[in-house]
């Protein structure tokens, strides 16, 4: 294990940064317990001369816990249920997936 893997594990183990969640491939089944980091930045989208500010949800998960996340997977965080809505992207070291999600009603 290299220093980057150790540091990534430490960040995801930190109770102030990461949270426990249940990841369900395809949104079905009992799921697996994972640690995730959520971010909710606003995204600015331009439409001609105007712009709109849209809320987004990004969920980071370690590749060792979810090797192949996909659109349609769900993530349960406490009382909230999120659905992955875009193809996940990996960081440059291929340690963490970033998944765009939406709150599922």
N, C-alpha and C positions, 0 to 999 in steps of 0.2 A: 504494500500500500504506500503510495507516495504522499507528499505533504499536502497536495491539493485535495486528495481524497479524504485525508484526515481532517483538514479544515472544513470541507463540505459536510462531513459527518457531524462535526462539532456544531456548525451552524444549525443543521436540521435537528440536533438534539436539544438545542437551547429552547427552553420553555417560553422565553420572551419573544422569540422570532417565529418558530414553527409550531404547528398544531397537529394533533392527531386527527386523521380523517379516514373515511372508508371509501376505497376506490373500487368501482364496479366496471369491469370491462363490458362495453356494450350497454351499460346501464342496467344489467340484470345480475341475478345471483347474490350470494351472501357478501361478496366483495372481500377485499384484503385491507387490513389496517396499515396505513402509511403515515409518514410525516410530510406535511406540506407547508409551504410559505405562500401566503396570499398577498397580492398587491391589487389595489383598486385605483389606478391612475385614470384621470380624465383624458380622453383622446380628442384632439381637435381635427375636425374633418371639414374641408373646404367644399363649398358648392357655389361655383361661379365667384361672385364678389362677396358672398357671405360665408359664414362658417358656423358650424354647430359643435358644441362640446358634448361628447357622449361618454357616459360612464363605461368603464371596462373592468373586467376581472381577469387577472392573470394568476395562475396557480403553478408554482414550481414544485416539482417532485423529483426525487433522486432516481436515476436510471436503474440502480440496483434494486429498487422497490417496485418500479413499474417500467419494465424493459421496453414495452411497445404501447404507449398511450395512443388513443385514436379518437377521432371525432365520434361523438355518441357515447363515450364513456361518461360516467357520472362520479361526482365527488361529494360525499356527505360530510359537512362540517357542522357539527352540533345540530341545530334545527334547520340549517340551510342545505339545499340540494342544488348543486351546480352541474351543468352539462358542458362537456368540451365541445366547442363549436368550430374549431379550426385545426388544421394540421399542427401538432406540437413541434416545437423547434428545440434543438439541443444546444447547450453552451459549447464553446470552442474546445473544451476538454472532454465533452461527451459524458459529463457526470450528472447533469441536471436537465430535465425537460421543462420548458415553459409552455403552458397550455392556456389558450384563451378560452374563457368560459362565460356562461350566462346563468343567472339564477333561474332555476326551473320552477315553474308554478305548480 
